[in-house]
Each structure stands twice: as structure tokens, then as C-alpha cells.
Amino acid sequence: MQIKEKIFIAGSGGMVGSAITRALKAAGYQNLLTPRRNELDLTDAAATRIWFEQNRPDYVFLAAAKVGGIVANRDYPADFIRDNLAIELNVIDAAYRHQAKKLLFLGSSCIYPKMAPQPIIEEYLLTGALESTNQAYAIAKIAGLELVQSYRRQYGFNAIAVMPTNLYGPGDNYHPQNSHVLPALIRKCHEAKMANAASVEIWGSGTPRREFLHVDDLAAGCLHVMRDYEGEIFLNIGTGVDVTIAELTAIIAKIVGFTGKISYDHTKPDGTPRKLLDVTRIHHLGWRAKIGLEMGIHTTYQDFLALTHKGG
């Protein structure tokens, strides 16, 4: 990517898209296209085609997606599969038809089977049943990956894909019902601290293991592969290290300053027992995560406090 070439960050208003935008600016890229949803609705095929015709980006980071936690995925499966399928198809097809030089599609590690062997290598895709609580979203992301590979094979379109592990960091969603586990725990522990609560209750057993990648590390990885990778197989992006939900909660409680009791509601779903990505391939390309979990949570908590002070 040349400094002055047009780079479209689809989803630039979200956590991932804004991190990619920050990374591109820090690297000196000057011609960034960052329309927000009120300017460009990527679920609208006609609007997306017109925008590409008018702007003709050279490079595309497809970070736009409808995302949410267990509750949101359970309650709104039609929204998740419909909107994500539409976004993927509209952007990938328009990028190809308007001669973008390269496109990077961001998937999700939820595409892998619920009971996949650990750590998860890229070849485990489609080898078993998905986690039922986010099946609609996962199927949409699998379809996006197939779109990328099919456009490569049939049209020679230079499209690549990465599969990030669980993400967190500045710009995250801290909604008590619709957020992912780490930001939800930040909010829950913070509110318990502010209320001087004696205890805080966490969904599930606390035993599932999860891997967490700071969104700024992901952005650095995306720039790395956009510059240096041309392969058809998608790449896992993660830290290669996981923790239990109970361990994660203890770290967050310490950083937030909540000193009460932590209990677990075993009637609530745990989701996948373990989800740790094998990151051998991307390590061989020369990229590794740099932000440790405790430091990353500390900066994320500061972001949460800033949003809280703004009434967010």
C-alpha cells in the first residue's frame, strides 16, 4: 500500500475499524475513506455499488459487521445472519467490480466447531457442529470467508481473510446485555464497586477458557498481512494464550478495585468450553501480539471511565 492510495475502512466507526484507522494514520497513510453508517449503509446493495463507483478505493479493510454477546446472538439471530451476509456480499462484490487492488476480510473465531481440538488450526473449519448460541453469526462469517475464497478462485480477486480471537479495547461495547464477556465484566465490576456491593454474580461456571486480543494488536496484524500476505488460506490472529473466565474476572476486579465476593450463576450458559487459536502461521509471517492482558484491560477500563463520564 502506497501512502497516498485510497484505503476504505468499512466499519470505521466500530471498535475494530477505528483501531485500523488509528494504525493506518500512525503509519502515515493519508487517503483514508471512513464513511459512517449514516453516510453509507453497507447492507444496501445499490448504495454500496454507487459509493464504490464514486470513490474507487485501492484497498479495502472489511471490518464492518453486526456483533454482540451471547444474549444478543440468542435473541436476534435473524438480524445477525441477514445483516452480516448483506454487508459481506455487497462490499466484496463491489470491491471486485470496481477494481480494488486488495481486500482484507475480518472473520471471527466463532466459525470453528464448538468442540474443536485445542489449539485451533485453520484446517478445523467445517469439521464439526458450531456453538448454538451464536450459530447464525458464525454461519454468516463462514459465508464471508467462502465469498473471499470464491472470488479469488473464479475472478483472481486479491482478497485475503483473517480470523481474530476474542477482542477488547478502546471503543468496545459495554452494554450490560449486548456486550461480549470482557467489557461486560468491566461494567459489572465497576458498578458493583460504585454501589459498594458485597458481591457480584457472573454468568456461567467461570470454567470456560478464552483468549483475548487487544484491538490495537489486531489492527497491527491486519496492516501486516495486508502488506505482506497473498495466500488463499485465512489466518488466525490471536495471542496464543488463554485464561478461564474466573481468572479473567479476578484480573478485572483487581484493576477496577472491586474487593467483594465473586459468585457464579450456573443456570446461565457457558458457551464453548475452550477457544484458543493456533497462531503459528501468522507468527511465521513475522507478527506477534505485544499488549499483555493486564495492561490491555487497564487501558480499556480507562476508556470505559471516559465513556461513563460522557454519559455513555
Contacts in CASP RR format, 6 or more apart in sequence:
PFRMAT RR
TARGET T0000
AUTHOR 0000-0000-0000
METHOD contacts of the structure
MODEL  1
MQIKEKIFIAGSGGMVGSAITRALKAAGYQNLLTPRRNELDLTDAAATRI
WFEQNRPDYVFLAAAKVGGIVANRDYPADFIRDNLAIELNVIDAAYRHQA
KKLLFLGSSCIYPKMAPQPIIEEYLLTGALESTNQAYAIAKIAGLELVQS
YRRQYGFNAIAVMPTNLYGPGDNYHPQNSHVLPALIRKCHEAKMANAASV
EIWGSGTPRREFLHVDDLAAGCLHVMRDYEGEIFLNIGTGVDVTIAELTA
IIAKIVGFTGKISYDHTKPDGTPRKLLDVTRIHHLGWRAKIGLEMGIHTT
YQDFLALTHKGG
1 7 0 8 1.000
1 29 0 8 1.000
1 58 0 8 1.000
1 59 0 8 1.000
1 226 0 8 1.000
1 227 0 8 1.000
3 28 0 8 1.000
3 29 0 8 1.000
3 30 0 8 1.000
3 31 0 8 1.000
4 30 0 8 1.000
4 31 0 8 1.000
5 31 0 8 1.000
5 58 0 8 1.000
5 59 0 8 1.000
5 101 0 8 1.000
6 31 0 8 1.000
6 33 0 8 1.000
6 55 0 8 1.000
6 56 0 8 1.000
6 57 0 8 1.000
6 58 0 8 1.000
6 59 0 8 1.000
7 24 0 8 1.000
7 29 0 8 1.000
7 31 0 8 1.000
7 32 0 8 1.000
7 33 0 8 1.000
7 57 0 8 1.000
7 58 0 8 1.000
7 59 0 8 1.000
7 60 0 8 1.000
7 61 0 8 1.000
8 33 0 8 1.000
8 55 0 8 1.000
8 57 0 8 1.000
8 59 0 8 1.000
8 60 0 8 1.000
8 61 0 8 1.000
8 100 0 8 1.000
9 17 0 8 1.000
9 20 0 8 1.000
9 21 0 8 1.000
9 24 0 8 1.000
9 32 0 8 1.000
9 33 0 8 1.000
9 34 0 8 1.000
9 61 0 8 1.000
9 63 0 8 1.000
10 17 0 8 1.000
10 42 0 8 1.000
10 60 0 8 1.000
10 61 0 8 1.000
10 62 0 8 1.000
10 63 0 8 1.000
10 64 0 8 1.000
10 87 0 8 1.000
10 91 0 8 1.000
11 17 0 8 1.000
11 37 0 8 1.000
11 42 0 8 1.000
11 63 0 8 1.000
11 64 0 8 1.000
11 65 0 8 1.000
12 18 0 8 1.000
12 20 0 8 1.000
12 21 0 8 1.000
12 32 0 8 1.000
12 34 0 8 1.000
12 35 0 8 1.000
12 36 0 8 1.000
12 63 0 8 1.000
13 34 0 8 1.000
13 36 0 8 1.000
13 37 0 8 1.000
14 63 0 8 1.000
14 171 0 8 1.000
15 167 0 8 1.000
15 169 0 8 1.000
15 170 0 8 1.000
15 171 0 8 1.000
15 172 0 8 1.000
15 173 0 8 1.000
15 215 0 8 1.000
16 63 0 8 1.000
16 106 0 8 1.000
16 164 0 8 1.000
16 167 0 8 1.000
16 215 0 8 1.000
16 218 0 8 1.000
16 219 0 8 1.000
17 61 0 8 1.000
17 63 0 8 1.000
17 64 0 8 1.000
17 219 0 8 1.000
18 170 0 8 1.000
18 171 0 8 1.000
19 169 0 8 1.000
19 170 0 8 1.000
19 215 0 8 1.000
19 216 0 8 1.000
19 218 0 8 1.000
19 219 0 8 1.000
20 61 0 8 1.000
20 63 0 8 1.000
20 219 0 8 1.000
20 222 0 8 1.000
20 223 0 8 1.000
21 32 0 8 1.000
21 34 0 8 1.000
22 216 0 8 1.000
22 219 0 8 1.000
23 216 0 8 1.000
23 219 0 8 1.000
23 220 0 8 1.000
23 222 0 8 1.000
23 223 0 8 1.000
24 32 0 8 1.000
24 223 0 8 1.000
25 32 0 8 1.000
27 223 0 8 1.000
33 55 0 8 1.000
33 57 0 8 1.000
35 51 0 8 1.000
40 47 0 8 1.000
40 48 0 8 1.000
40 51 0 8 1.000
41 47 0 8 1.000
41 48 0 8 1.000
42 48 0 8 1.000
42 64 0 8 1.000
42 86 0 8 1.000
42 87 0 8 1.000
42 90 0 8 1.000
42 91 0 8 1.000
43 82 0 8 1.000
43 83 0 8 1.000
43 86 0 8 1.000
43 87 0 8 1.000
43 90 0 8 1.000
44 90 0 8 1.000
45 86 0 8 1.000
45 89 0 8 1.000
45 90 0 8 1.000
48 90 0 8 1.000
48 91 0 8 1.000
48 94 0 8 1.000
49 90 0 8 1.000
49 94 0 8 1.000
49 97 0 8 1.000
51 94 0 8 1.000
52 94 0 8 1.000
52 95 0 8 1.000
52 97 0 8 1.000
52 98 0 8 1.000
53 98 0 8 1.000
56 98 0 8 1.000
56 99 0 8 1.000
56 100 0 8 1.000
57 95 0 8 1.000
57 98 0 8 1.000
57 100 0 8 1.000
58 100 0 8 1.000
58 101 0 8 1.000
58 102 0 8 1.000
59 100 0 8 1.000
59 101 0 8 1.000
59 102 0 8 1.000
59 103 0 8 1.000
59 104 0 8 1.000
59 226 0 8 1.000
60 91 0 8 1.000
60 95 0 8 1.000
60 100 0 8 1.000
60 102 0 8 1.000
60 103 0 8 1.000
60 104 0 8 1.000
61 103 0 8 1.000
61 104 0 8 1.000
61 106 0 8 1.000
61 222 0 8 1.000
61 226 0 8 1.000
62 87 0 8 1.000
62 88 0 8 1.000
62 91 0 8 1.000
62 92 0 8 1.000
62 103 0 8 1.000
62 104 0 8 1.000
62 105 0 8 1.000
62 106 0 8 1.000
63 106 0 8 1.000
64 87 0 8 1.000
64 91 0 8 1.000
65 84 0 8 1.000
65 87 0 8 1.000
65 106 0 8 1.000
65 107 0 8 1.000
65 108 0 8 1.000
65 141 0 8 1.000
66 79 0 8 1.000
66 80 0 8 1.000
66 83 0 8 1.000
66 84 0 8 1.000
66 87 0 8 1.000
66 137 0 8 1.000
67 137 0 8 1.000
67 173 0 8 1.000
67 180 0 8 1.000
68 80 0 8 1.000
68 137 0 8 1.000
68 173 0 8 1.000
68 178 0 8 1.000
68 179 0 8 1.000
68 180 0 8 1.000
69 134 0 8 1.000
69 178 0 8 1.000
69 179 0 8 1.000
69 180 0 8 1.000
69 181 0 8 1.000
69 184 0 8 1.000
70 133 0 8 1.000
70 134 0 8 1.000
70 203 0 8 1.000
70 269 0 8 1.000
70 271 0 8 1.000
71 177 0 8 1.000
71 178 0 8 1.000
72 80 0 8 1.000
72 177 0 8 1.000
72 178 0 8 1.000
73 80 0 8 1.000
73 133 0 8 1.000
73 134 0 8 1.000
73 136 0 8 1.000
73 137 0 8 1.000
74 133 0 8 1.000
77 135 0 8 1.000
77 136 0 8 1.000
77 137 0 8 1.000
78 136 0 8 1.000
80 134 0 8 1.000
80 136 0 8 1.000
80 137 0 8 1.000
80 140 0 8 1.000
81 136 0 8 1.000
81 137 0 8 1.000
81 139 0 8 1.000
81 140 0 8 1.000
84 137 0 8 1.000
84 140 0 8 1.000
84 141 0 8 1.000
85 140 0 8 1.000
85 143 0 8 1.000
85 144 0 8 1.000
88 105 0 8 1.000
88 140 0 8 1.000
88 143 0 8 1.000
88 144 0 8 1.000
88 147 0 8 1.000
89 144 0 8 1.000
89 147 0 8 1.000
91 103 0 8 1.000
92 103 0 8 1.000
92 105 0 8 1.000
92 144 0 8 1.000
92 147 0 8 1.000
92 148 0 8 1.000
92 151 0 8 1.000
92 159 0 8 1.000
93 151 0 8 1.000
95 103 0 8 1.000
95 157 0 8 1.000
95 159 0 8 1.000
96 103 0 8 1.000
96 151 0 8 1.000
96 155 0 8 1.000
96 157 0 8 1.000
96 159 0 8 1.000
101 158 0 8 1.000
102 158 0 8 1.000
102 159 0 8 1.000
102 160 0 8 1.000
102 226 0 8 1.000
103 148 0 8 1.000
103 157 0 8 1.000
103 158 0 8 1.000
103 159 0 8 1.000
103 160 0 8 1.000
104 159 0 8 1.000
104 160 0 8 1.000
104 161 0 8 1.000
104 162 0 8 1.000
104 222 0 8 1.000
104 225 0 8 1.000
104 226 0 8 1.000
105 144 0 8 1.000
105 145 0 8 1.000
105 147 0 8 1.000
105 148 0 8 1.000
105 159 0 8 1.000
105 160 0 8 1.000
105 161 0 8 1.000
105 162 0 8 1.000
106 161 0 8 1.000
106 162 0 8 1.000
106 164 0 8 1.000
106 222 0 8 1.000
107 141 0 8 1.000
107 144 0 8 1.000
107 145 0 8 1.000
107 161 0 8 1.000
107 162 0 8 1.000
107 163 0 8 1.000
107 164 0 8 1.000
107 234 0 8 1.000
108 137 0 8 1.000
108 138 0 8 1.000
108 141 0 8 1.000
108 163 0 8 1.000
108 164 0 8 1.000
109 120 0 8 1.000
109 163 0 8 1.000
109 164 0 8 1.000
109 165 0 8 1.000
109 166 0 8 1.000
109 211 0 8 1.000
109 236 0 8 1.000
109 275 0 8 1.000
109 277 0 8 1.000
110 130 0 8 1.000
110 131 0 8 1.000
110 134 0 8 1.000
110 137 0 8 1.000
110 138 0 8 1.000
110 141 0 8 1.000
110 272 0 8 1.000
110 275 0 8 1.000
111 125 0 8 1.000
111 130 0 8 1.000
111 138 0 8 1.000
111 141 0 8 1.000
111 142 0 8 1.000
111 145 0 8 1.000
111 163 0 8 1.000
112 120 0 8 1.000
112 124 0 8 1.000
112 125 0 8 1.000
112 275 0 8 1.000
113 124 0 8 1.000
113 126 0 8 1.000
113 127 0 8 1.000
113 128 0 8 1.000
113 129 0 8 1.000
113 130 0 8 1.000
114 128 0 8 1.000
114 129 0 8 1.000
114 130 0 8 1.000
114 131 0 8 1.000
114 132 0 8 1.000
114 271 0 8 1.000
114 272 0 8 1.000
114 273 0 8 1.000
115 128 0 8 1.000
115 129 0 8 1.000
115 273 0 8 1.000
116 124 0 8 1.000
116 127 0 8 1.000
116 128 0 8 1.000
117 124 0 8 1.000
118 274 0 8 1.000
118 275 0 8 1.000
118 276 0 8 1.000
119 240 0 8 1.000
119 276 0 8 1.000
119 277 0 8 1.000
119 278 0 8 1.000
119 279 0 8 1.000
120 236 0 8 1.000
120 275 0 8 1.000
120 276 0 8 1.000
120 277 0 8 1.000
120 278 0 8 1.000
121 236 0 8 1.000
121 278 0 8 1.000
121 280 0 8 1.000
122 163 0 8 1.000
122 233 0 8 1.000
122 234 0 8 1.000
122 235 0 8 1.000
122 236 0 8 1.000
122 278 0 8 1.000
122 281 0 8 1.000
125 142 0 8 1.000
125 145 0 8 1.000
126 142 0 8 1.000
130 138 0 8 1.000
130 139 0 8 1.000
131 138 0 8 1.000
131 271 0 8 1.000
131 272 0 8 1.000
133 269 0 8 1.000
133 271 0 8 1.000
144 161 0 8 1.000
145 161 0 8 1.000
145 234 0 8 1.000
148 159 0 8 1.000
148 160 0 8 1.000
148 161 0 8 1.000
148 234 0 8 1.000
149 159 0 8 1.000
149 161 0 8 1.000
149 232 0 8 1.000
151 157 0 8 1.000
151 159 0 8 1.000
152 158 0 8 1.000
152 159 0 8 1.000
152 232 0 8 1.000
153 232 0 8 1.000
158 230 0 8 1.000
160 225 0 8 1.000
160 226 0 8 1.000
160 229 0 8 1.000
160 230 0 8 1.000
160 231 0 8 1.000
160 232 0 8 1.000
160 234 0 8 1.000
160 235 0 8 1.000
161 234 0 8 1.000
161 235 0 8 1.000
162 221 0 8 1.000
162 222 0 8 1.000
162 225 0 8 1.000
162 234 0 8 1.000
162 235 0 8 1.000
162 236 0 8 1.000
162 237 0 8 1.000
162 282 0 8 1.000
163 234 0 8 1.000
163 235 0 8 1.000
163 236 0 8 1.000
163 237 0 8 1.000
163 277 0 8 1.000
164 213 0 8 1.000
164 218 0 8 1.000
164 237 0 8 1.000
164 238 0 8 1.000
165 211 0 8 1.000
165 212 0 8 1.000
165 213 0 8 1.000
165 236 0 8 1.000
165 237 0 8 1.000
165 238 0 8 1.000
165 239 0 8 1.000
165 240 0 8 1.000
165 275 0 8 1.000
165 276 0 8 1.000
165 277 0 8 1.000
166 180 0 8 1.000
166 181 0 8 1.000
166 182 0 8 1.000
166 210 0 8 1.000
166 211 0 8 1.000
166 212 0 8 1.000
166 213 0 8 1.000
166 275 0 8 1.000
167 180 0 8 1.000
167 212 0 8 1.000
167 213 0 8 1.000
167 214 0 8 1.000
167 215 0 8 1.000
167 218 0 8 1.000
168 180 0 8 1.000
168 182 0 8 1.000
168 183 0 8 1.000
168 212 0 8 1.000
168 213 0 8 1.000
168 214 0 8 1.000
168 215 0 8 1.000
168 296 0 8 1.000
168 297 0 8 1.000
168 300 0 8 1.000
169 183 0 8 1.000
169 214 0 8 1.000
169 215 0 8 1.000
169 216 0 8 1.000
169 296 0 8 1.000
169 299 0 8 1.000
169 300 0 8 1.000
169 303 0 8 1.000
170 215 0 8 1.000
170 216 0 8 1.000
170 299 0 8 1.000
170 300 0 8 1.000
170 303 0 8 1.000
171 215 0 8 1.000
171 303 0 8 1.000
171 307 0 8 1.000
172 179 0 8 1.000
172 180 0 8 1.000
172 182 0 8 1.000
172 183 0 8 1.000
172 215 0 8 1.000
172 300 0 8 1.000
172 303 0 8 1.000
172 304 0 8 1.000
173 179 0 8 1.000
173 180 0 8 1.000
173 183 0 8 1.000
174 183 0 8 1.000
174 184 0 8 1.000
174 186 0 8 1.000
174 187 0 8 1.000
174 304 0 8 1.000
174 307 0 8 1.000
175 184 0 8 1.000
175 187 0 8 1.000
176 184 0 8 1.000
176 187 0 8 1.000
176 188 0 8 1.000
179 187 0 8 1.000
181 210 0 8 1.000
181 245 0 8 1.000
181 248 0 8 1.000
182 212 0 8 1.000
182 248 0 8 1.000
182 252 0 8 1.000
182 297 0 8 1.000
182 300 0 8 1.000
183 300 0 8 1.000
183 304 0 8 1.000
185 202 0 8 1.000
185 248 0 8 1.000
185 249 0 8 1.000
185 252 0 8 1.000
186 252 0 8 1.000
186 256 0 8 1.000
186 297 0 8 1.000
186 300 0 8 1.000
186 301 0 8 1.000
186 304 0 8 1.000
187 304 0 8 1.000
188 200 0 8 1.000
188 202 0 8 1.000
189 200 0 8 1.000
189 249 0 8 1.000
189 252 0 8 1.000
189 253 0 8 1.000
189 256 0 8 1.000
189 257 0 8 1.000
189 258 0 8 1.000
190 256 0 8 1.000
190 258 0 8 1.000
190 301 0 8 1.000
190 304 0 8 1.000
190 305 0 8 1.000
190 308 0 8 1.000
191 197 0 8 1.000
192 199 0 8 1.000
192 200 0 8 1.000
192 258 0 8 1.000
192 260 0 8 1.000
193 256 0 8 1.000
193 257 0 8 1.000
193 258 0 8 1.000
197 260 0 8 1.000
198 260 0 8 1.000
198 261 0 8 1.000
199 260 0 8 1.000
199 261 0 8 1.000
199 262 0 8 1.000
199 263 0 8 1.000
200 253 0 8 1.000
200 258 0 8 1.000
200 260 0 8 1.000
200 261 0 8 1.000
200 262 0 8 1.000
200 263 0 8 1.000
201 263 0 8 1.000
201 264 0 8 1.000
201 265 0 8 1.000
202 245 0 8 1.000
202 246 0 8 1.000
202 249 0 8 1.000
202 262 0 8 1.000
202 263 0 8 1.000
202 264 0 8 1.000
202 265 0 8 1.000
203 264 0 8 1.000
203 265 0 8 1.000
203 268 0 8 1.000
203 269 0 8 1.000
204 245 0 8 1.000
204 264 0 8 1.000
204 265 0 8 1.000
204 266 0 8 1.000
204 267 0 8 1.000
204 268 0 8 1.000
204 269 0 8 1.000
204 270 0 8 1.000
205 245 0 8 1.000
205 264 0 8 1.000
205 266 0 8 1.000
205 270 0 8 1.000
206 244 0 8 1.000
206 245 0 8 1.000
206 246 0 8 1.000
206 249 0 8 1.000
206 264 0 8 1.000
206 270 0 8 1.000
207 244 0 8 1.000
207 245 0 8 1.000
207 246 0 8 1.000
207 270 0 8 1.000
207 273 0 8 1.000
208 244 0 8 1.000
208 245 0 8 1.000
208 270 0 8 1.000
208 271 0 8 1.000
208 272 0 8 1.000
208 273 0 8 1.000
208 274 0 8 1.000
209 242 0 8 1.000
209 243 0 8 1.000
209 244 0 8 1.000
209 245 0 8 1.000
209 273 0 8 1.000
209 274 0 8 1.000
209 275 0 8 1.000
209 276 0 8 1.000
210 242 0 8 1.000
210 243 0 8 1.000
210 244 0 8 1.000
210 245 0 8 1.000
210 248 0 8 1.000
210 274 0 8 1.000
210 275 0 8 1.000
211 238 0 8 1.000
211 239 0 8 1.000
211 240 0 8 1.000
211 241 0 8 1.000
211 242 0 8 1.000
211 275 0 8 1.000
211 276 0 8 1.000
211 277 0 8 1.000
212 239 0 8 1.000
212 243 0 8 1.000
212 248 0 8 1.000
212 293 0 8 1.000
213 237 0 8 1.000
213 238 0 8 1.000
213 239 0 8 1.000
213 289 0 8 1.000
214 289 0 8 1.000
214 291 0 8 1.000
214 292 0 8 1.000
214 296 0 8 1.000
214 300 0 8 1.000
216 291 0 8 1.000
217 238 0 8 1.000
217 239 0 8 1.000
217 289 0 8 1.000
217 290 0 8 1.000
217 291 0 8 1.000
218 237 0 8 1.000
218 238 0 8 1.000
220 287 0 8 1.000
220 290 0 8 1.000
221 237 0 8 1.000
221 282 0 8 1.000
221 287 0 8 1.000
222 237 0 8 1.000
224 282 0 8 1.000
224 285 0 8 1.000
224 286 0 8 1.000
224 287 0 8 1.000
225 235 0 8 1.000
225 282 0 8 1.000
225 285 0 8 1.000
225 287 0 8 1.000
228 285 0 8 1.000
229 235 0 8 1.000
229 285 0 8 1.000
233 281 0 8 1.000
235 281 0 8 1.000
235 282 0 8 1.000
235 285 0 8 1.000
236 277 0 8 1.000
236 278 0 8 1.000
236 279 0 8 1.000
236 281 0 8 1.000
236 282 0 8 1.000
237 277 0 8 1.000
237 279 0 8 1.000
237 282 0 8 1.000
238 277 0 8 1.000
238 279 0 8 1.000
238 282 0 8 1.000
238 289 0 8 1.000
239 279 0 8 1.000
239 289 0 8 1.000
239 292 0 8 1.000
239 293 0 8 1.000
240 276 0 8 1.000
240 277 0 8 1.000
240 278 0 8 1.000
240 279 0 8 1.000
240 289 0 8 1.000
241 276 0 8 1.000
241 293 0 8 1.000
242 274 0 8 1.000
242 275 0 8 1.000
242 276 0 8 1.000
243 251 0 8 1.000
243 293 0 8 1.000
246 262 0 8 1.000
246 264 0 8 1.000
249 262 0 8 1.000
250 262 0 8 1.000
251 293 0 8 1.000
251 294 0 8 1.000
251 297 0 8 1.000
252 297 0 8 1.000
252 301 0 8 1.000
253 259 0 8 1.000
253 260 0 8 1.000
253 262 0 8 1.000
255 294 0 8 1.000
255 297 0 8 1.000
255 298 0 8 1.000
255 301 0 8 1.000
256 301 0 8 1.000
END
